[in-house]
Amino acid sequence: MNLNVVLRHELHALINRASADQLFTALHSPQSPIRDRFIRFLALSYADWLSTQNDIDDDDIKKEWKHALKMQPNGFAFGQMLNKDDEHKAAKSSEAKPFAHNESTLPTTDASKLPANGHKDDALSVAMTGNNNNSSIVNDNNNESSAKNGGQRLQLHEKAPLDGFKRLYSENDEVVKKKLTQILTNDQEFQHLTALSHNDYSQQLLNDADNSIIDSIVDTETSSPKEVSTPMSMEQENMRKYFDMLTAEQQQLLKSKLPLLADITTLDKRNEILTKKLQLCATTFDFLTTNPLELKGIEKKKQMLTEILEYIARYSWYNEQILERCIKTISANLFRALPRSGKNPDVEDEPFEDPAWAHLQLIYDLTLRLVINTDVDKKTMKKYLEGDFVDNVIELFASEDPREREYLKTILHRIYGRFMPLRALIRQSIANCCYRTIYEQYTVNYSYNDDVHHSFHSLVLNDDAHSTNGPSMAMTAFRQKQLRMMDKRYYQNSTRNENGIAEFLEIFCSIIHGFSIPVKKEHKDFLRNVLVPLHKCRKLEKFHEQLVACCVQFVFKDPSVAPVILGGLLKFWPIQSPTKEEMFIAEVVNVVNAMINHKNGFSWPENKEICLRVIDTLVECMKSHHHSVAERALLVWGEDAIEILIDLDKKTIWPKIVEAFLDNKNHWNESLRECNEEAMDVFKVRDPQTFNRIREEYEQKQKLKETAAAVSAVSQTTTSTPSGEENDSAEQKSRARQDKWSRIQALAGKRKQSMK
């Protein structure tokens, strides 16, 4: 029989033969057989559930559980937290008091009153008597019952009630919580664990302003064992181990005793101390650590950074040596591997917060003060900013912390505005980040690095040529496939997310506002190659608002770019995504509005082709089976710019719109049909005569279609085609097919000649 089934039967029998009070006491006792079986039953049930999972090896799980289910004699305890002396004392106390209740509620039991056979449940029944006065009565009752049961004392799970039993539960939850708290807090192991956790030595270390504790740790580390006069305490020994776990830079920061900058009178000495503090602040820490000395270093570095910021804000400090040291400190702190939250940003409402933000915020404040400081020479500052520094700052925009991206946006915008020679570099770096966001999500499905594959292929062939067995084509193909898969995994893991694109577009929107007219070709290329392709990103909703602002601002500067934007929108129109389709409709309206209401006027002949394509797309959206897309398209015809546009060529545009209105009367969605009636009534008011004429023509077409369909249906059912006519029709079809292919070949020949 399965071990789980046996335990379930035993547990069921024990529960049926015990009262509620006895069960409650047994589940809180570390010596109880009921608790032992209950824990085993839960563990094996969990193991059986794990065995049903496809991705888990059930044999290994069961072996580990069965090995772990060997219960300790003292129940569940924190044995690893106790010393040998404490374990010996705990063992003695467990023998004297097998059930560690509060002494105020449950009296203790003497060891002499334990039964002869030493059964722990018998000791538990003696310990649960009401007080010392009636303990003899219980013993007499137990003796009588033991005589009836063949000389054995009553067990905990037997039916006989226990006299003087103290009820631990109540209908009041506060009473139960209070009594259970007393039971837990009187446990020796719990008290020992609490004492360790509430040790104030770490708190003293954090409040150690003069580094006396650190000095004592350093002195004991550097001195020999013979020079140590007094033995170290347990806390000092642990702190010395913690100190050895730190890096050399972190140890140097902890041991440093530099004076405050405000207390130094001479300028040279102040600059020297400032340089040393900046060098110490280049040390990085793990903010998720439990090392108390590392926490002390984090606090000390924070104080240093705060002091440096105050000094730079108040005093004149400019010195190229200090500037270089500041750039190195900033680079050491900011340019790092960005932490990931591991959460789905589409599901999680709360934004991710970097654990090291306490230091990062001060470093970003320092960077911003350096960039906007007018005392710093521009040429000298440009020397330290151009190149890797600006590129790394732009790469940091991929951070998941919105606070960091906001700082980066401010800093990069200030750099762009102040250092004109860096503008082309910044635009190119932003374009590269956008390219990765746009194209890497599609290219990771294909192979990369053809030159690497060719070089690897040549190396494999050379190795095989020198081998005795000759080249192995199967091995070569296998190695190439392995390399291709490794390269694909690399690109999949390095695919840039959409973080920072919104901030890039906000910066570029302000840049577009300052463009000179006419707009340079390089800016139009940025629009065509970067801004327009951004519309096809999968998570467009993260930055669509900023992208629309950039496109509209471009049209206000130069209306000739409107066909480029509208053509890109039509090219990347999201047919299979209703949400993105609604966003595209709104953007089309904004771009058309900026184009028609431009201060230099609107030229219909130049933009007629793209405008008619836009109208056709909006009409198709009106007929969409998705009700939200169709409803959004119906609202477009009430926009002022669209009204102006469709009135420029009523003969061509109005029939398309009116026919779409009439077709929507048969839409499956009732609310959309109502919305369609309202929009059609508003549209009809603008020109009732034209609307009625188009509707009459539409109704006549519909009648002709119905008549033609009926006639064709009757002819198919009543008449059959003769065999001779069938042969003639087949010959005509083959002749038409040959003519079609000949025309295609002729066109292909002309195309080749034109390309030559």
N, C-alpha and C positions, 0 to 999 in steps of 0.2 A: 504493500500500500504506500502511496505517496506520503512523504514526511509531513507535508503541509496538511493533508487530510487527517493524519494522526494527531497533530498538534491542535487542529480545529476541534476534533472530538474531545480531547482532554480539556481544552479550554472551555468548551461548552458544558462539560460535566462539572468543572470547578465553579463556573459562574452560577449554575442552577442550584448548587448546594451551599452557596454563601449569601449572606445578607448584603444590603447596600453599604452598610457601615464597614463591614469586613472587606468588601471589594475596594472601597475607597482607601482604607488603610493599607491593603495589600499592594495596590498600585503605587503607593508612595513609599513603600518599604523596599530597600535594596536587597533584602534577604528573602523576598516572597517568591514562592513557586509560581503563583498566578502571574506576577509581573514577568518572570522569566519566560513563561510560555507565551504570554501576550506579545512580548517583544520579538520572540522567535517567529510567531505566527505572522506579525506584520512584515518582518524582514523577508520571510519566504514568499509571502504574497507579492511583495514588491519584486522579488527575483523572478517569480512566475510571469509577472507582467512584463518585465524586461525581456524575457525569453520570447515573447510574441513580437518584439520589434525586429524588423528586418536587418537593421544596420548594427545589431549588437550580438556578440557571441554569447549565447545563453550558457554554454558549458563553463566558460571562464567566469561568468557572473555568478553562477551557482557555487563554483568552487570558492570564490572569494567570500561570498556571503556565509557559506558553511564554516569557513575558517574564522571569519569575524564573529560568528555567533557563539563562540566558546566564551561564555559569560565569566567575568571576573568574580571571585568570591565576595568582593565588597560591592558588587553592583557597578553602576556607572560612577566613576570617580575621575578626578584630575590627577592621575598618578604621576604624569610627567612633570607636574608643577611642584611635587613634594620632594624633600630630601629623604635620605634613608631614616634619619631620626624621626622625621615627621610621619613617615609611613609606619614606623614601629609604634609611634604613639597613636596613630589613627587605628591601627589594628587592635591595640589594647582597648581603646575607647569603643570600638565596634563590638568587642566581646562583652564589655561591661554594659553598653547600651546599644542593643541591636537595632532599635528603632529610634532615630534621632529626632524626637519631638521636642517641642519647647518644654522646659522644665516647669514653667508656670502653669501649663495646661495639662501635661501628662507627667506623672511621677516616674522617676527612674527605678531601675530594678537592680538589686544586688546580685553579684555573681553567684552567691551561695544558693539563691532561689532558682537557679536554672535547673532544668530536669536532668536526670542522670544520663539519658542518652544524648544530651547536648543538642537536641533539635531546635533550630532557630525559630520555628513557628511557635513552639511551646514557650520559648522566651518572649516572643512577641505577645502571646496571650497573657503572660504574667505582667508584661510592661503596660498593658492597656487597662489595668485596674484603676478605679477611681481615685483612691488615695492609699496611704500606707496602713490605715486602720482596717480597711476591709479586704486587704490582700490575703489575709489568712482565710477569710471566708471563701474567696475564689479558689485558693489552694485546696480547701476541703472539698469544694464542689468538683474540682478537677480530679482529686484523688478518688472520689466516689465514681465519677464517670470513667476513670481509668480502670477501676476494678470491674466495671461492667463490660469494658471493651478489652478484656484480657490483659490488664496491667498497663495499657498504653494511655497516655494523656490525650485530651481532646486536641484535634488539629484545627487550624484556622478555618479551613473550608467546611468543617462539619456544621450541622444544623443547629446545635445547642447554642443559645444566646450567651453572650459574654456579660457578666455582671459588672456594673460600674464602668461600662464603656463610654468614653468621651466622644460625643458626636462632633465631627469636624466640619460638617457642612450645614448650611442654613439656607433659607429662602432669600436672605439678604446677601447680595453679591459682595458688598463691602466687607461684611463679616468674614466671608469665605476668603476673600483676598487678603485680609489682615492675618488670619490664622495660617494661611499657606506661606505668607511672607515670614512669619515667625518660625515656621518649620525650616524654611530655606536658610534664613540668616543664622540659625543656631547650628547649622552643619559646619563641622570643623574645616572640611575641604573648601566649602564656599567662603568661609572667613579667610582662609589662607589665600585664595584667589583674589578676594577683594583687597586684601592687604597689599598684594603685589600690584594690582591695578591702580590702587590709590597711593602709590609711592610718590612722595613729594620731591624726590631727588631730581626728577626731570623738570619739575616746575622751578626748583631752585636753580637749575642750570639755565633755564630760559631767562630768569630774573638776575642772572649773574652779570652785572654791568662791568665790573673790573676784571673779569676773566680769571678769577681766583680758582675756580673749579677746573677750568681748562689748564691753567698753569700747573695745578697739582697732578693732573693726568699726564701732561707733557714731561714734568719732572720725574715721575715714576717710570715713564717710558725710556727716558734718556739715561737715567742713573742705573748703575749696576745693582744686582741684588744685595751685595755687601753694604752698599751705601744707604739702603733703605732701612731706617731705624725702626719704624712702626709698620706692622703689616697692613695691607690695604683691606678695606671693607669689601663686602660683596658688590655694593653699588659702584665703588671705584674700579673694581676689577671689570665689571660689565662695561663701564664707560670707556675704559682703556681698549676693550675689544671693539666697541663702537668706533673709537677714534682710529683704530687701525684699518677699519673698513672704508674710511674716507680716502679720496684722492689727495695727491700732494697739494693741489691748488686749494682744495677745501680745507685741508689742515692749515695751510698758510693763512687763509682768511680767518679761521678761528683763533689762531695764535696772534694775529695782528693787534697792535695797540697804538693806533695812530691818533694824534690829537685832532680836535675839531678845527675846521678851516677858519671859523670865525675867531678862534683864539690865537691864530698866528699873525704876527705883525708884519714881518718882512714878506715882500712879494715873491722872491725866489724860493723861499722855504714853503710858502703857500702853494706855489705851482708844483713843487716837488711832491708835497703831500697829496695834492690833487691827482697827480699822475699815478702815484702808488695806489690810491683808492680806486682810480679807474681801472688799473691793472687787476686789482683784487675783485672788482665787480665783473670782470670777464669770466669768473668762475660760475659754472652752472650747477644746479641742484635738481634732485628728483623730488617733486612736490608730493608724491604719493608714498614717500618713505615713512618708516616708523622709527628710524634712527634718531634719538633725541639730539645728538650732536649735529646732525644734518639739519634738523629743524632749527637749532640754534644758529647755524650758519645762514639759513634762509632769512631769519629775522635780522641778523647783523648786516647782511647784504642789503636788505630793504632800507635799513637806517642809513647806510652809506649812500645809496642812490638818492634818497630824499635830501640828504645834506648836499650832495653834488648839484642837484637841481636847484635848490635854493641859492647856492653860491653862484651858479651860472646866470640865474635870473637877476641877481642883485649887483654883481660886481663885474668889472671889465677883466676878462680872463684870456682874451684871444692870444693864442700862441700856437704855431704850427705843430709843435711837438704834442701839445695837449689835444689839438684837433685830431691828429693822427691816432692818439691813444683813445679818443672818444669813438672814432670810426671802428677801431679794432674791438672795443668793448661792445659796441652796438652790433657788429657783425657776429661776435661770439654768442650773443644772447638771442638774436632774432633769427639768424639763418640756421635753421634746425630742421629736423624731420617733424613735420606737422602731426600733431596727435589726431586720432580719429575717434569719433564717439562710438562707433559701432551700432548706431541706431539708425532707423529709417527716418530721414527728415520729413518724408511725406506723411508719416504717422505721428511722430513725436511733435507735440506742440511747443515744448520748451526748447530754446536754442542751446546748442552745445557751448560750454564754457571751459576754456583752457585752464587746467589746474595751476599753471605757472603765471596766471594773469597778474598776480600781485607784483611780480618783477617786470613782466612785459610792459605793463602800463607805464611804469617809471622809465623804462628804456625808450618807449615810443615818445614820451614827453621830452626826453633828452634829445632824441632825433629831430623832433619838430622844432625845438629851440635852436638847434644848430642850423637847420635849414633856413629859418626865418630871421636869424641873427644878422643884422646889417653890419656888425663889426668884422665879421669874417669876410676875407677877400674872396670874390667870386671865382677868380682863376684858381686859387688854391683849393677852394671847396670843390670846384669842378673836377680837379685832378683826383680827388678821393671818391667822388660820386660816380663818375662815368665808368662804364665797363661792368664788372661783376656786381658792384653794389646795387645799381639800378635794376639789373636783371634779377637779382635775388629778391629785391623788394617787390618786384612785379610777381615773382613766383609765390610770394607769401599770400597773395590774394586768394589762393586756393584754401586758405584756412576756414574751418567750420565755425569759428568764433566770430559772430558779427561785430563785436567790439573791436577786434583786431583789424577787420577789413575796413571799418570806419576810420580808424587811425591811419591805415595805409593809404586810403583814398585822399585824406587831407594832406599827408606828407608828399605823395606823388604829385598831387595837383600843385603844391607849392614849388616843388622841384621843377615841374614843367613850366610854370609861369616865370620863375626867376632865372633859370639857366637855359637860355635859348639854344646853345649848341647841343643840348641833350634832348631836344624835342623830337628830332627824327629818330633817335635811338629809342626813346620811350614809345613812340607810335609803333615802331617795328616790333618791339618786345610785346606790346599789347596785342598786336596783330598775330604774333606767333602763338600766344596763349589762346586767342580766339580760334585760330586754325586747329589747334589740338582739340578744343572743345567741339568744333564742328565736325571734323573728319575722322578723329580716332575712333569714334563710336561705330564707324562703318568699316574702317580699314582693319580692325583687329580680327576680322573673319578671314583674312587672306594672309598669304605669306609675305615676308619682308626681307630686306637686306639681300638682294640678289648677288651683290658683290661678295658678301660673306659666304653665301652658299657656293659660289663658283670657286672661291679660294679654298673653302673646306673640301670641295669635290676634288680639286687638284691635289691637295695634301693627301687625301685618302687614296687617290690613284698612285701617287708617288710611293706611299707606304706599301700598297699592294704590289707595286712593280718590284720592290726590293724583297718582297716575301717569296718563299719557295713555292707556295701554292698558286701564285699568280693573283690577279685582281679578282675580288669577289664582288660581283655586281649587286647581289642581294644585300650584302653587308653595307655597301656604299649607299644604296637606297634607304636602308634602315637608318643609317647615321644621318642622312640628309633629312629624313622625316623627323628624327629626334630633334635635330637642331631647329627645324621649322616650328615644331611644337613648343620648344623652349622660347623661341623668339616671339611666338604668339602669346604665350603666357606673360612674357615680359610686358608686351604692349597692353594686354588686358589689365595688368596690375598698375600700369603707369598711366592709364587713361585719365585725362584731367576731367574733374567734375565741373559743374556749372557755378561753383562758388567764385565770387569776384567779378563775374561778367557784368552784373548789374552796376557794380562800382566803376568798372572800366567805362561803361556807357555813360554814367553820370559825369565822369571826367571829360569824356569826349564830347558830350553835349555842350558843356561850357566852352570847350575848345572851338566847336563849330560856331558858337555865337560870336567868337572873335575873328572868324575868317574874313579876309579881305576879298573884295569883289573885283574882278571875276575870281571864282574859286579855282585854286591850282589843280593841275591834273593829278598830282599825287593824292590829294584829298578825295577826288572823285574815284580814284582807283581803290582807296580804302573803303569807300562806300560800296563799290561794286564787288570787291573781293572779300570783305569782312562783314559789313553790316547786313547786306542782303542775304548772304548764306546763313547768317545766324538764325534766320527764320525757320530753318529746317531742323533745329535742335529738338531733342525729344522733350526736354523740360523747358520749353519756351516760356512757360508761365512765370518762371523765376525772374526773368529780366525783360519781359515783353513791354512793360510800361516804359522802361528807360530806352528800349530799342525804338519804340514809336516816337518818343520825344526826339531822338537823334535824327530819324528820318524826316520828321516834320520840320525840324530846324534846318536840315539840309535844303529842303524845298523852299523854305522862306529865304534862304541865302541865294539859291540858284534854282529857279523853276525848271531848268532844262534837265535836272536829274530825276524829275518825277516819273518819266517813262521807265527809267532804270529801276526805280523802286517798285512801281506797279507791275512791271514785267517780271521782276523777281518774285513778287507775291503770287502772281498767277502761275509761275513755274513751279513753285514749292507749295501750291495750294493743298492743304491737308484733307483729302477726300475722305479718308478713313478715320479721322479724329474730329468729332463734332465740337469738342471744346476748343481746339485750336482753330477750327473753321470760324467759330464766332469771333475769336480774337482777330483773325485775318479780315473779316468783314468790317470790324470796327476800325482797323488800321487803314483799310482802303478808303473809308469815309474821311478819315483825318487827312490822309495824303491828298485826296481830291479836293477837300476843302482848302488846304494850303495852296494848292496849285491854282484853283479858280480865283481865290481871293488875294492873289499876290499883288503887291503894290505896282508892279510893272505890267499888270494885265495878263489875260489868258488868250492864247492863240489856239483856236479850234482846229484849223487845218493841220498844224504841226502835231497835235495830240489826238487827232480823231481816231486813228487806228487803235491806240492803246485804250482809249476811253470806251470804244465799242466793245473791246474784249472784256473790259471790266464790267460793263453792263450785262453782257452775256453770262458772265460768271455769277453775278448777283441774281439774275433771273433763274439760273439753274439752282441756286441756293434757295430761292423761293419754293421750288418744287421738291425740295429735299424731303425724304421720308422721316428724317429726324425733326421732330416738331420744334425744338429749341433753335436749330439752325434756320428753319423756314420762318419762324417768328422773328428772329433777328434780321433776316433779309427783308421781311415786310416793313419793318420800321425804318429801313434805309430810305425809302421813297418819300419820307417826310422831312429829310434833311434839306436845308436850303441849298447847299452846294450841289447835291444830286438833282434837285429840281431844276437848277440852272442848266446842269449838264444834259438832262434828257430833253429839255426844251430846245436845245440847239439843233437837234435832228429828229423832229417828231415823226416824220414819215418812216424812219428806220427803227427808232427805239420804242415808240409807244405801242405798236402792235405786239412786240415781244412781251412787254410788261402786262398789257391787258389780257393777253391769252394766258399768261401765267396766273393772273388773278382768277380767271374763269376756270382753269384746270384745278385750282386749289379748292374749289367747291366740293370736290369729291375726295378730299384728303381724309385719311383714316382717323385723324385726331380731331375731336369735337371742338376743343378750345382753340385749335388753330383755325378751324373753319370760321369761328366767330371773329377771331382777330383778322382773318382775311376779309370778311365782310366789312368790318370797320375801316380797314386800310383802303379797300376798293371804293368805298363811299367817299373817303377823303380825296382819293386820287381822281375820282370822277368829277368832283366839283371844279377842279382846275380847268377842264375843257370838256363839258358834257357832250358837245356835238361830235368831237373826234372820238370820244370814248364809245358813244352809241354806234357810230359808223363801224368801228373796229369790232364791236360786239356782234353786230348783224353779219359782218363778213365771217366771223368765227362760227356763228351758228349755221350759216350756209355751208361752210366747209364740213362741219360736223354731220350735217344731214347727207351731204354727198358721200362722206366716208361710210355712213351707216348703210346707204343704198348700195354702194359698191360692195360692201361686205356681205350684204344679204344676197345680192346677185351671184357673187362668187360661190357662196355656200350652196345655193340652189343648183348651180351648174355642176358643181362637184358631185352632188348626190344623185342627180337625174341622168346625167350623160356620162359616157365613158369614152376615153380617147382611143381611136383605131390604132392598129399596130403600125400601119404605114406612117401616120402622123407622129407616132412615138419615135420611129427611126429618124424622121426628118428633124424633130426637135433635138435628138441626141447629136446628130451631125451639126446642127447649128451651134449647140453648146460647145462642142469640141473646136469648131472653127473660130468661135468667139474667144475661146481660151488661147488658141494659138496666136490670134491677132494681138491679144493682150500681152503675151510674152514677147512677141516681136517688138512691140512698142517699148516695153521695158528695156530690152536689149539695146534698142536704138538710143534711148535716153542715157543708158549707162555708158555707151560709147561716146556720146557727146560730152558727158561729164568728165571722162578720162582725158579727152582731148583738151578740154578747157583747163584741167588741172596741170597738164603738161605745159 
